[in-house]
Amino acid sequence: MDKPLDTFYLELVVTACQMREDNIWMQGDLEIRFNTEKPYADSDIINTEEFYNSIYSDGEFEIFSCCCGVPECSGWIKGIKVSHIDNKYIKWINLNTGKTWLFEKKRLEEGLKEIEEEVENYKKFFKEKGIDYVGYGY
C-alpha cells in the first residue's frame, strides 16, 4: 500500500433531549474520527443506514448529511466512495474534496461491537430510571 493507514475511531455520544417539560429522553449519536479529526462538520450527522450499507459493499454512499437530513444542505453534493481491499482494509474518498482515508476494517467492526454493547447498557440503565433511550441513528 502506498498510503499509511489512518486510525479509525467510532464513538457514541449520549445527550439529553427535550421537546417539552414533560417530554425528555436520551439520544445517542455516532461520531467518526480519522486520526484526530472528524471528516464532517460539527453540524452534520452520520446517516447510519448508509454507513452500515458501506461496511461490506463498494460504491458511493451518503454517509454524512446535514442535520436536517438533506446532504446537499451542508455541502455534501457527492458522497463517499467506499472500496474494500482484500477484506482487510476500507478506503474512503470524499468525492467533494478528494480527501482519502485508508483504515482497517477490523477497527470499524470492533468499534461497532463496542457501540452496540454501550447502547444495550444505556438502554438498561435509563429504563431502570424511567427514562426513554432511543439509541442512535435517524
PyMOL CGO cylinders between C-alpha atoms (Angstrom):
from pymol import cmd
from pymol.cgo import CYLINDER

trace = [
    CYLINDER, 0.00, 0.00, 0.00, 1.26, 3.43, -0.89, 0.3, 1, 1, 1, 1, 1, 1,
    CYLINDER, 1.26, 3.43, -0.89, -0.64, 5.31, 1.81, 0.3, 1, 1, 1, 1, 1, 1,
    CYLINDER, -0.64, 5.31, 1.81, -0.13, 4.73, 5.55, 0.3, 1, 1, 1, 1, 1, 1,
    CYLINDER, -0.13, 4.73, 5.55, -3.18, 3.57, 7.48, 0.3, 1, 1, 1, 1, 1, 1,
    CYLINDER, -3.18, 3.57, 7.48, -5.39, 6.12, 9.17, 0.3, 1, 1, 1, 1, 1, 1,
    CYLINDER, -5.39, 6.12, 9.17, -6.60, 5.42, 12.69, 0.3, 1, 1, 1, 1, 1, 1,
    CYLINDER, -6.60, 5.42, 12.69, -10.37, 4.96, 12.72, 0.3, 1, 1, 1, 1, 1, 1,
    CYLINDER, -10.37, 4.96, 12.72, -12.31, 5.94, 15.86, 0.3, 1, 1, 1, 1, 1, 1,
    CYLINDER, -12.31, 5.94, 15.86, -16.01, 5.39, 16.45, 0.3, 1, 1, 1, 1, 1, 1,
    CYLINDER, -16.01, 5.39, 16.45, -17.70, 6.91, 19.49, 0.3, 1, 1, 1, 1, 1, 1,
    CYLINDER, -17.70, 6.91, 19.49, -21.19, 7.02, 20.95, 0.3, 1, 1, 1, 1, 1, 1,
    CYLINDER, -21.19, 7.02, 20.95, -22.14, 10.44, 22.29, 0.3, 1, 1, 1, 1, 1, 1,
    CYLINDER, -22.14, 10.44, 22.29, -25.23, 10.42, 24.54, 0.3, 1, 1, 1, 1, 1, 1,
    CYLINDER, -25.23, 10.42, 24.54, -27.19, 13.59, 25.21, 0.3, 1, 1, 1, 1, 1, 1,
    CYLINDER, -27.19, 13.59, 25.21, -30.45, 14.57, 26.86, 0.3, 1, 1, 1, 1, 1, 1,
    CYLINDER, -30.45, 14.57, 26.86, -33.18, 15.90, 24.54, 0.3, 1, 1, 1, 1, 1, 1,
    CYLINDER, -33.18, 15.90, 24.54, -36.34, 17.77, 25.44, 0.3, 1, 1, 1, 1, 1, 1,
    CYLINDER, -36.34, 17.77, 25.44, -39.41, 18.83, 23.44, 0.3, 1, 1, 1, 1, 1, 1,
    CYLINDER, -39.41, 18.83, 23.44, -41.50, 19.96, 26.40, 0.3, 1, 1, 1, 1, 1, 1,
    CYLINDER, -41.50, 19.96, 26.40, -41.12, 19.97, 30.16, 0.3, 1, 1, 1, 1, 1, 1,
    CYLINDER, -41.12, 19.97, 30.16, -42.69, 16.51, 30.36, 0.3, 1, 1, 1, 1, 1, 1,
    CYLINDER, -42.69, 16.51, 30.36, -41.07, 15.07, 27.22, 0.3, 1, 1, 1, 1, 1, 1,
    CYLINDER, -41.07, 15.07, 27.22, -37.41, 14.31, 27.93, 0.3, 1, 1, 1, 1, 1, 1,
    CYLINDER, -37.41, 14.31, 27.93, -35.36, 11.43, 26.54, 0.3, 1, 1, 1, 1, 1, 1,
    CYLINDER, -35.36, 11.43, 26.54, -31.77, 10.38, 25.99, 0.3, 1, 1, 1, 1, 1, 1,
    CYLINDER, -31.77, 10.38, 25.99, -30.37, 10.05, 22.50, 0.3, 1, 1, 1, 1, 1, 1,
    CYLINDER, -30.37, 10.05, 22.50, -27.15, 8.59, 21.17, 0.3, 1, 1, 1, 1, 1, 1,
    CYLINDER, -27.15, 8.59, 21.17, -25.23, 9.88, 18.18, 0.3, 1, 1, 1, 1, 1, 1,
    CYLINDER, -25.23, 9.88, 18.18, -22.30, 8.27, 16.42, 0.3, 1, 1, 1, 1, 1, 1,
    CYLINDER, -22.30, 8.27, 16.42, -19.10, 10.19, 15.86, 0.3, 1, 1, 1, 1, 1, 1,
    CYLINDER, -19.10, 10.19, 15.86, -16.39, 9.12, 13.44, 0.3, 1, 1, 1, 1, 1, 1,
    CYLINDER, -16.39, 9.12, 13.44, -12.83, 10.36, 13.56, 0.3, 1, 1, 1, 1, 1, 1,
    CYLINDER, -12.83, 10.36, 13.56, -9.82, 9.59, 11.45, 0.3, 1, 1, 1, 1, 1, 1,
    CYLINDER, -9.82, 9.59, 11.45, -6.65, 10.12, 13.42, 0.3, 1, 1, 1, 1, 1, 1,
    CYLINDER, -6.65, 10.12, 13.42, -7.87, 13.12, 15.45, 0.3, 1, 1, 1, 1, 1, 1,
    CYLINDER, -7.87, 13.12, 15.45, -10.31, 14.78, 13.04, 0.3, 1, 1, 1, 1, 1, 1,
    CYLINDER, -10.31, 14.78, 13.04, -13.96, 14.35, 12.13, 0.3, 1, 1, 1, 1, 1, 1,
    CYLINDER, -13.96, 14.35, 12.13, -14.39, 14.08, 8.34, 0.3, 1, 1, 1, 1, 1, 1,
    CYLINDER, -14.39, 14.08, 8.34, -17.59, 16.14, 8.54, 0.3, 1, 1, 1, 1, 1, 1,
    CYLINDER, -17.59, 16.14, 8.54, -18.77, 19.40, 10.12, 0.3, 1, 1, 1, 1, 1, 1,
    CYLINDER, -18.77, 19.40, 10.12, -19.95, 19.55, 13.73, 0.3, 1, 1, 1, 1, 1, 1,
    CYLINDER, -19.95, 19.55, 13.73, -23.46, 20.39, 12.49, 0.3, 1, 1, 1, 1, 1, 1,
    CYLINDER, -23.46, 20.39, 12.49, -23.55, 17.31, 10.22, 0.3, 1, 1, 1, 1, 1, 1,
    CYLINDER, -23.55, 17.31, 10.22, -24.84, 13.87, 11.12, 0.3, 1, 1, 1, 1, 1, 1,
    CYLINDER, -24.84, 13.87, 11.12, -23.92, 10.33, 10.19, 0.3, 1, 1, 1, 1, 1, 1,
    CYLINDER, -23.92, 10.33, 10.19, -26.56, 8.65, 8.06, 0.3, 1, 1, 1, 1, 1, 1,
    CYLINDER, -26.56, 8.65, 8.06, -26.41, 5.32, 9.88, 0.3, 1, 1, 1, 1, 1, 1,
    CYLINDER, -26.41, 5.32, 9.88, -28.25, 3.38, 7.17, 0.3, 1, 1, 1, 1, 1, 1,
    CYLINDER, -28.25, 3.38, 7.17, -25.75, 4.48, 4.52, 0.3, 1, 1, 1, 1, 1, 1,
    CYLINDER, -25.75, 4.48, 4.52, -22.86, 3.94, 6.95, 0.3, 1, 1, 1, 1, 1, 1,
    CYLINDER, -22.86, 3.94, 6.95, -23.95, 0.37, 7.70, 0.3, 1, 1, 1, 1, 1, 1,
    CYLINDER, -23.95, 0.37, 7.70, -24.52, -0.33, 3.99, 0.3, 1, 1, 1, 1, 1, 1,
    CYLINDER, -24.52, -0.33, 3.99, -20.96, 0.80, 3.26, 0.3, 1, 1, 1, 1, 1, 1,
    CYLINDER, -20.96, 0.80, 3.26, -19.34, -1.61, 5.71, 0.3, 1, 1, 1, 1, 1, 1,
    CYLINDER, -19.34, -1.61, 5.71, -19.46, -4.60, 3.37, 0.3, 1, 1, 1, 1, 1, 1,
    CYLINDER, -19.46, -4.60, 3.37, -20.16, -3.03, -0.04, 0.3, 1, 1, 1, 1, 1, 1,
    CYLINDER, -20.16, -3.03, -0.04, -18.23, -0.93, -2.50, 0.3, 1, 1, 1, 1, 1, 1,
    CYLINDER, -18.23, -0.93, -2.50, -19.84, 2.13, -4.01, 0.3, 1, 1, 1, 1, 1, 1,
    CYLINDER, -19.84, 2.13, -4.01, -20.79, 5.73, -3.35, 0.3, 1, 1, 1, 1, 1, 1,
    CYLINDER, -20.79, 5.73, -3.35, -22.62, 6.32, -0.07, 0.3, 1, 1, 1, 1, 1, 1,
    CYLINDER, -22.62, 6.32, -0.07, -24.13, 9.42, 1.54, 0.3, 1, 1, 1, 1, 1, 1,
    CYLINDER, -24.13, 9.42, 1.54, -22.56, 8.62, 4.91, 0.3, 1, 1, 1, 1, 1, 1,
    CYLINDER, -22.56, 8.62, 4.91, -22.65, 12.24, 6.06, 0.3, 1, 1, 1, 1, 1, 1,
    CYLINDER, -22.65, 12.24, 6.06, -25.54, 14.67, 5.87, 0.3, 1, 1, 1, 1, 1, 1,
    CYLINDER, -25.54, 14.67, 5.87, -26.80, 17.98, 7.18, 0.3, 1, 1, 1, 1, 1, 1,
    CYLINDER, -26.80, 17.98, 7.18, -28.65, 17.68, 10.48, 0.3, 1, 1, 1, 1, 1, 1,
    CYLINDER, -28.65, 17.68, 10.48, -31.85, 18.44, 8.51, 0.3, 1, 1, 1, 1, 1, 1,
    CYLINDER, -31.85, 18.44, 8.51, -31.39, 15.16, 6.61, 0.3, 1, 1, 1, 1, 1, 1,
    CYLINDER, -31.39, 15.16, 6.61, -30.53, 16.69, 3.22, 0.3, 1, 1, 1, 1, 1, 1,
    CYLINDER, -30.53, 16.69, 3.22, -26.82, 16.12, 2.43, 0.3, 1, 1, 1, 1, 1, 1,
    CYLINDER, -26.82, 16.12, 2.43, -26.64, 18.95, -0.12, 0.3, 1, 1, 1, 1, 1, 1,
    CYLINDER, -26.64, 18.95, -0.12, -27.79, 21.45, 2.52, 0.3, 1, 1, 1, 1, 1, 1,
    CYLINDER, -27.79, 21.45, 2.52, -24.37, 21.27, 4.18, 0.3, 1, 1, 1, 1, 1, 1,
    CYLINDER, -24.37, 21.27, 4.18, -22.32, 20.84, 1.01, 0.3, 1, 1, 1, 1, 1, 1,
    CYLINDER, -22.32, 20.84, 1.01, -22.40, 17.07, 0.54, 0.3, 1, 1, 1, 1, 1, 1,
    CYLINDER, -22.40, 17.07, 0.54, -23.11, 17.27, -3.20, 0.3, 1, 1, 1, 1, 1, 1,
    CYLINDER, -23.11, 17.27, -3.20, -21.39, 13.91, -3.72, 0.3, 1, 1, 1, 1, 1, 1,
    CYLINDER, -21.39, 13.91, -3.72, -20.95, 11.10, -1.25, 0.3, 1, 1, 1, 1, 1, 1,
    CYLINDER, -20.95, 11.10, -1.25, -18.08, 8.97, 0.00, 0.3, 1, 1, 1, 1, 1, 1,
    CYLINDER, -18.08, 8.97, 0.00, -16.63, 6.44, -2.43, 0.3, 1, 1, 1, 1, 1, 1,
    CYLINDER, -16.63, 6.44, -2.43, -16.03, 3.23, -0.48, 0.3, 1, 1, 1, 1, 1, 1,
    CYLINDER, -16.03, 3.23, -0.48, -13.67, 0.47, -1.62, 0.3, 1, 1, 1, 1, 1, 1,
    CYLINDER, -13.67, 0.47, -1.62, -12.85, -2.74, 0.22, 0.3, 1, 1, 1, 1, 1, 1,
    CYLINDER, -12.85, -2.74, 0.22, -9.33, -4.07, -0.20, 0.3, 1, 1, 1, 1, 1, 1,
    CYLINDER, -9.33, -4.07, -0.20, -8.52, -7.74, 0.45, 0.3, 1, 1, 1, 1, 1, 1,
    CYLINDER, -8.52, -7.74, 0.45, -11.37, -7.88, 3.01, 0.3, 1, 1, 1, 1, 1, 1,
    CYLINDER, -11.37, -7.88, 3.01, -8.89, -6.26, 5.45, 0.3, 1, 1, 1, 1, 1, 1,
    CYLINDER, -8.89, -6.26, 5.45, -8.96, -2.58, 4.61, 0.3, 1, 1, 1, 1, 1, 1,
    CYLINDER, -8.96, -2.58, 4.61, -11.51, 0.03, 3.66, 0.3, 1, 1, 1, 1, 1, 1,
    CYLINDER, -11.51, 0.03, 3.66, -10.72, 3.10, 1.62, 0.3, 1, 1, 1, 1, 1, 1,
    CYLINDER, -10.72, 3.10, 1.62, -12.96, 6.17, 1.74, 0.3, 1, 1, 1, 1, 1, 1,
    CYLINDER, -12.96, 6.17, 1.74, -12.67, 9.01, -0.74, 0.3, 1, 1, 1, 1, 1, 1,
    CYLINDER, -12.67, 9.01, -0.74, -14.62, 12.21, -0.13, 0.3, 1, 1, 1, 1, 1, 1,
    CYLINDER, -14.62, 12.21, -0.13, -15.80, 12.87, -3.70, 0.3, 1, 1, 1, 1, 1, 1,
    CYLINDER, -15.80, 12.87, -3.70, -16.34, 16.55, -2.84, 0.3, 1, 1, 1, 1, 1, 1,
    CYLINDER, -16.34, 16.55, -2.84, -12.80, 17.30, -1.66, 0.3, 1, 1, 1, 1, 1, 1,
    CYLINDER, -12.80, 17.30, -1.66, -10.68, 14.36, -2.81, 0.3, 1, 1, 1, 1, 1, 1,
    CYLINDER, -10.68, 14.36, -2.81, -9.60, 13.63, 0.80, 0.3, 1, 1, 1, 1, 1, 1,
    CYLINDER, -9.60, 13.63, 0.80, -8.77, 9.93, 1.24, 0.3, 1, 1, 1, 1, 1, 1,
    CYLINDER, -8.77, 9.93, 1.24, -8.72, 7.69, 4.31, 0.3, 1, 1, 1, 1, 1, 1,
    CYLINDER, -8.72, 7.69, 4.31, -7.47, 4.12, 4.47, 0.3, 1, 1, 1, 1, 1, 1,
    CYLINDER, -7.47, 4.12, 4.47, -8.20, 2.11, 7.59, 0.3, 1, 1, 1, 1, 1, 1,
    CYLINDER, -8.20, 2.11, 7.59, -8.53, -1.39, 8.96, 0.3, 1, 1, 1, 1, 1, 1,
    CYLINDER, -8.53, -1.39, 8.96, -11.97, -2.94, 8.52, 0.3, 1, 1, 1, 1, 1, 1,
    CYLINDER, -11.97, -2.94, 8.52, -11.38, -4.81, 11.78, 0.3, 1, 1, 1, 1, 1, 1,
    CYLINDER, -11.38, -4.81, 11.78, -11.15, -1.49, 13.72, 0.3, 1, 1, 1, 1, 1, 1,
    CYLINDER, -11.15, -1.49, 13.72, -14.52, -0.42, 12.34, 0.3, 1, 1, 1, 1, 1, 1,
    CYLINDER, -14.52, -0.42, 12.34, -16.13, -3.77, 13.19, 0.3, 1, 1, 1, 1, 1, 1,
    CYLINDER, -16.13, -3.77, 13.19, -14.65, -3.74, 16.71, 0.3, 1, 1, 1, 1, 1, 1,
    CYLINDER, -14.65, -3.74, 16.71, -15.84, -0.16, 17.21, 0.3, 1, 1, 1, 1, 1, 1,
    CYLINDER, -15.84, -0.16, 17.21, -19.38, -1.09, 16.15, 0.3, 1, 1, 1, 1, 1, 1,
    CYLINDER, -19.38, -1.09, 16.15, -19.41, -4.05, 18.52, 0.3, 1, 1, 1, 1, 1, 1,
    CYLINDER, -19.41, -4.05, 18.52, -18.38, -1.79, 21.41, 0.3, 1, 1, 1, 1, 1, 1,
    CYLINDER, -18.38, -1.79, 21.41, -21.05, 0.76, 20.43, 0.3, 1, 1, 1, 1, 1, 1,
    CYLINDER, -21.05, 0.76, 20.43, -23.77, -1.91, 20.38, 0.3, 1, 1, 1, 1, 1, 1,
    CYLINDER, -23.77, -1.91, 20.38, -22.71, -3.05, 23.86, 0.3, 1, 1, 1, 1, 1, 1,
    CYLINDER, -22.71, -3.05, 23.86, -22.81, 0.56, 25.10, 0.3, 1, 1, 1, 1, 1, 1,
    CYLINDER, -22.81, 0.56, 25.10, -26.29, 1.05, 23.62, 0.3, 1, 1, 1, 1, 1, 1,
    CYLINDER, -26.29, 1.05, 23.62, -27.59, -2.01, 25.47, 0.3, 1, 1, 1, 1, 1, 1,
    CYLINDER, -27.59, -2.01, 25.47, -26.02, -0.79, 28.73, 0.3, 1, 1, 1, 1, 1, 1,
    CYLINDER, -26.02, -0.79, 28.73, -27.59, 2.65, 28.30, 0.3, 1, 1, 1, 1, 1, 1,
    CYLINDER, -27.59, 2.65, 28.30, -30.99, 1.18, 27.46, 0.3, 1, 1, 1, 1, 1, 1,
    CYLINDER, -30.99, 1.18, 27.46, -30.93, -0.91, 30.63, 0.3, 1, 1, 1, 1, 1, 1,
    CYLINDER, -30.93, -0.91, 30.63, -29.63, 1.92, 32.80, 0.3, 1, 1, 1, 1, 1, 1,
    CYLINDER, -29.63, 1.92, 32.80, -32.11, 4.53, 31.59, 0.3, 1, 1, 1, 1, 1, 1,
    CYLINDER, -32.11, 4.53, 31.59, -35.03, 2.08, 31.68, 0.3, 1, 1, 1, 1, 1, 1,
    CYLINDER, -35.03, 2.08, 31.68, -34.33, 1.50, 35.39, 0.3, 1, 1, 1, 1, 1, 1,
    CYLINDER, -34.33, 1.50, 35.39, -34.54, 5.28, 35.85, 0.3, 1, 1, 1, 1, 1, 1,
    CYLINDER, -34.54, 5.28, 35.85, -37.78, 5.55, 33.86, 0.3, 1, 1, 1, 1, 1, 1,
    CYLINDER, -37.78, 5.55, 33.86, -36.09, 7.49, 31.04, 0.3, 1, 1, 1, 1, 1, 1,
    CYLINDER, -36.09, 7.49, 31.04, -36.50, 6.62, 27.36, 0.3, 1, 1, 1, 1, 1, 1,
    CYLINDER, -36.50, 6.62, 27.36, -33.31, 5.96, 25.46, 0.3, 1, 1, 1, 1, 1, 1,
    CYLINDER, -33.31, 5.96, 25.46, -33.68, 5.98, 21.69, 0.3, 1, 1, 1, 1, 1, 1,
    CYLINDER, -33.68, 5.98, 21.69, -30.30, 4.56, 20.71, 0.3, 1, 1, 1, 1, 1, 1,
    CYLINDER, -30.30, 4.56, 20.71, -28.62, 6.20, 17.72, 0.3, 1, 1, 1, 1, 1, 1,
    CYLINDER, -28.62, 6.20, 17.72, -29.44, 6.88, 14.10, 0.3, 1, 1, 1, 1, 1, 1,
    CYLINDER, -29.44, 6.88, 14.10, -32.10, 8.84, 12.34, 0.3, 1, 1, 1, 1, 1, 1,
]
cmd.load_cgo(trace, "trace")
